[in-house]
Amino acid sequence: PVLATLTRVQTAEGCPALRDAADAYLTGYIDAARRLNAEWVEVHAGYHFTDDKPLRMEAGLQRLQRATDYAAETGVQLLLENLNREPERAEVNYLAHTVEECLYYFDAIQSPALAWSFTVNHATLVPEGIPGFLDRMPTGRLQAVRLPDHNGDYETHIYPGAVIIACTATIHRI
């Protein structure tokens, strides 16, 4: 089995009571993965409300570092997913949706217990696109690929090859 944490659980939380709850949530997933002999736990970097982005990124980095340390101790693999860009007027914006944001976490957390889950359609929503992600991300840490297609305007998940992503070329590139 594979476990995936909920995107709506704020990995980048800084409020003390919620911060502790987010830590407990990730620890619980790691414990469940160990008991279930799961292949990995997919995790997210959290989200921000525009003006608090630096604080949220730091809080998320600290939380992911703690989770990665615990995962390494317990023999569980974590995969950080590159998330999608939200529409321009969205109040909430996901972290780790650009190469720069993803590298912020991967450069700081060097543990093999944290690897990358590449959601290809999310990469088409940022200027660097699929090629930019594959050129700049640590592909040696790439352990899972999701290849849904989408409409090109906002995040959707459509059958691979149905709309804009050249799936065969992307698979060969990976």
N, C-alpha and C positions, 0 to 999 in steps of 0.2 A: 504493500500500500504506500501511497504518497499522501502527506498531509499538507494542507494549505491554510495559513492563517487568514483571518478576515481582514480585508483592506480597511474596513471601517474602524477597526481597533487601532487607536492612535499610537503607533510605535514611537512617534516623536513627541510624546506628552511630557510636559515639564511640571505640571501641577502635582504636588507631593502625593495626594491620595490616589490620583489617577495614574501617576508615574509608577507607583508600587503595584497597582492593579495590572498595568501593561507588562511589567516585569513578571508578575505571577502568571499572566496569560501565556507569555512565551515559554516560561519554564514548564508550565503544564503541557504545552504542545510538545516540547522536547522530551519530557517524561513519557508522554503517550507514544511518541514515535519510537522510543527505546523499547517500550513494552510490546508494541505492535510489530517491531522489527521493520519499520517503514524505511523506504529507500532514502527519503529526505523530508524536510519540512520547508515549505516555501514561505518566505517572510517578505515583508515590505518595509520601506524606509519611513513611512508615515505621510503626513500631509501638513500643509501650512495655509495660512490665511493672508498671504502676500506680505504684509508688513512684519510678520514674525518669522520669516523664513530662516534667517541665520540661527536663531534660538532653537527652532524646531529641528534643523539639521544637526546641531550639536547634541540635542537631547536624543534624537534618533540614533546618532552614531554611538553615543555612550550605551544606549540600550542594546543595540545590535552587537556591540563589543562584549557586553555582559552575557548576552544570549549565546554568542559564538564561543566564548570561553566555556560556558556550561555545556554546550553541545559537544565541544572537543573533549571535555572531561567524561562525558557519557557516551561518546562514540556515535553521535548523531550528526548527519550532514544537513546544513542549512543552505538554502538557495535563495538569494536575493533577486527578486523579479524587477526588471525595468518596467515601470508603470507608464500609464498613458498621460499625455497632456490633456488637460481639461479645456473646454471652450474658453475663449478670451474673457468672458464676463462671469465665469464661475467664481464663487466665493472661496471654495476649497480647491487647492491645487496639490496634486500628488508630488512627493519627492521621488528622486531617482527615476525621472523620466527622460532626462538628457544624459548624454555621455558624461559631461562634467559632473553632474550630480551623482551618477552611478560611481564614477571614479573617486569621488569624495569618500565614499564608504569603502570601496575596494582598496584604495591606496592606504587608508588608515588601518584597515583590518586585514592583515596578511595571512591569517590562519587558514589552513586548508579546510577547516570546518565550515567556512563560508565560501560558497561558489555562486555561480551566476545562472539564473533561469531567464532565457531570452524570449520575450514575447514579441515576435516579429512585427505584428501589426501596430504595436505601440511605437515602434521605431520610425514608422512612416509619418508620424504626426509631428516630428521635430525636424529642423533644418538638416541635421546630419544624416538623417534617413538610415536605412538598413546598412548601406556601405560604411557610413561614419561609425556606426556601432561596431561593426565587425573589424574595421581598421584600428579603432582606438581602445576598445574594451579588452580586458584580459581573457582572450579566448581560451587560454590554457585552463581557466577556471569555469568555462562554459560546460554545464552538465545537463541542461535540459533546454529544449526548444519547443515553443508553441508557434504554430504557423497558421493561425486563422487569417482570413482576408478581412477587408473592411471597405467602407465607402469612400475613404480619403478625406472626409471632412471632420469626423469625430470618431471616438472609439466605439467600434462595434465588433462583433465576432461573426464572420460569415464563412461559409464553407471555403476551404483553401482553393485558390485559383479562380474564384468566381468573379472578382472585380478588378483590383489594381495590383496585387502582389504577384510577381513572377516567381511562383513557388519553386519550380524546378531549378531555376537559376539561383535562387536563394539557398536552396538545399546544397547545391554544388559549391556555392561560395562558403557555406559553413563547413 
